[in-house]
C-alpha cells in the first residue's frame, strides 16, 4: 500500500466560498504518515522547488491518501490533518455505521464552522451545522426496519448548510473535513 501526500491551499485574500487548489506535494510514496507533517512544515517555512511560480500559498489542510489495491476500488482510506499537523480524523469507507455518542462529537448543531467541501471542486467554506451523526439508539431503530438501508459511513456525517448571498446549499461531511469552529 502506498501513501501519497496532498495539500489544499489558496492564494490571496481569504473570502468564502473560496476554490481551493489541490497540490500534490510528494511525487514518491511516504514511508510513514508523520512524514506528511515534516513535508508541510518544510513547505511553509522554506519555498520549495515544487512551488516555483506559486506566490504566497496558504495551506489550509493536508491529507494522506492510502492507495488501495485495484480489486478494492470501492474502498478508501484518507487521513486528514490541519495545516499545523493536527490529526482531524479519517475518511474510510464503505463500512457499517453503528452510531456515535453525542459526547464523542467535536461539533454540535448550531456551530458555525470552516470546512472543505468534497464536490467536483474542493472549496473552503463557512457554514452552520444543522445535523449531526445519529446516536447508537437511533441507528439501531433504523437498522431494525426491514424497509430501510443499513446505516453506513455516509450516515456518519454532519449536515452543513451554507448561505452564499441568499443561495442556500448544503453538504454532508465526515468530521475530518471540518477544520474548526468560527468565533462569531
N, C-alpha and C positions, 0 to 999 in steps of 0.2 A: 504494500500500500504506500503510495506517495503522498506527501504533504506539499501543498502549494500555498504561498502567502499572497493575499490580495489586500489592498488598502482602498479606502474610499476617501477622496479628497475634493476640495473645491478651491477655487481661486477668487480673489476679490472680496467685496463686501458681503457679509452674511445677511441673507434675507430668506424668507420662507414662502413657498417651497423653493428649493434650490436643487437643480440637477447635480448629481454627484458623480464625478468621473471614477471609473474603476481602473486601477492601475496595478498591473502585475509587477510586484517588486522583486520577486526571485524567480529566475528562469530555471533554476535547478530545485529539486525537492529539498525540503528542510529535513534535517536529521532528527530534530526534536522541536516540539511546539514552542519551547522557550526561545528558540532562535528567532521567532517572529517578533517578540518584544525587542530583541537586540537589533534586528534589522530596521525596525521602525524608529528606534532611538537614534541609530546612525543616520537615518533619512532625515529626521527632524533637526539634528544638530549639525550634520555635515551635508552639504549639497553633493549628492552622489551623482555619478555619471549617468544613472538611469534618468535623472530629471533634467537633462540638458534640454533647454527650450521650454521648460515649465517654470513659470515665475511664481514664487511665493505660494506653494501649495499649503493648504491647511488640512492635515489628516483628521478625519472625524472618527474613524473606526478602522479596524482591520480584521480579517478573518483568515483562518487556516482551513483550507478545503482539503479533505482527505479523499483522494481518488479511490473509488471503489471499483473492483474488477467488473468487466463488461457484463458478465452474466447477472450481476446485481444492479443493473442500471436504475432500478426504481428506488434504490437506497441512496441516502445522502448523509454526510456527516460533516457539519461545518461548525467550527468553534469560533465564537465572536469575542472580540476584545475592544475596549475603548482605545483611544489614541495613546493613552498613557500605559496601556498594557493590562488594565484591569479586566479580568475574565468576566464576560457578560452572560455566558451560557452557550448552549449548543442547539443547533437546528438539525435534528436527527429524524429520519423517517424512512418509510412509513412504520409506525408502531402503534400498538394499542394504548389508549389513554384511560387511566383509572381515576382521574380527578386529582385536584390539588387543594390541600387545606388552605384556608384564607391566610393563615399566619405564614405560609411559605411564599406568598406572592409579594414581589417587590413593589408592585403598583396596585392601586385601588381605583374604583370608579370615581370619576371626577378629577383625577390627577391630570395636569397639563404636562405633556412630555415632548421631548425631542426624539425622533426616531428615523430609521431608514426604512423606506417602503421597499417592497420586493417585486414591483411590477417590471415591465419591459425596460424602463429606465429607472435606475435607483435614484431616489430623491431624499434629501434631508428635509424633514418637515416637523412642524409642531402641531400637535393635536391633543384632543381630550379623550381620555379613556372612558368609554361608556359600557364596556362589557369585559369581564374577566373570565379566566378558565373556570369551568364548573367544579364544585367541590365533589368529593368522592360519593356522597349520598345521592346527589343528582345524577351522576354518571351511572350509578347502579340502577336507578329507575329507568334511565334511557336504555341501558343495555338489556334490561329485563323485558322491554317492549318488543315483541317479535316484528312489529311493523317499522321499526327504526333501524338505522345503520349502527354498527358497532362503533363507539367513540374511538377516534384515532388521534394522531398528532395534530390534525387540523383543528381539533377541538381544544387543544392546549394553547390557545392564543388569546390575545387581548383585542377587543374591538376598539380601534382608534379612529375617531372622527375628525375630519379636517374642514375648516371653513375658510376657503380661499376667496375672499371678496364675494361672499354670498353663494359660492358654488360649493355645496356640501358633497363630500365624498368620504369614504372610509376604507380601512384596510384591516385585515385580521393578521396580527403579527405575533410570532413567538416572542417570549420575553427578551431574548438576546438581541433583538433588533431595536429595542427601546433603549436609548442611550442615557436617559436620565430625566428627572423632573425639571420643569421650568418654574422658577420662582416668579409668581405673579403678584 
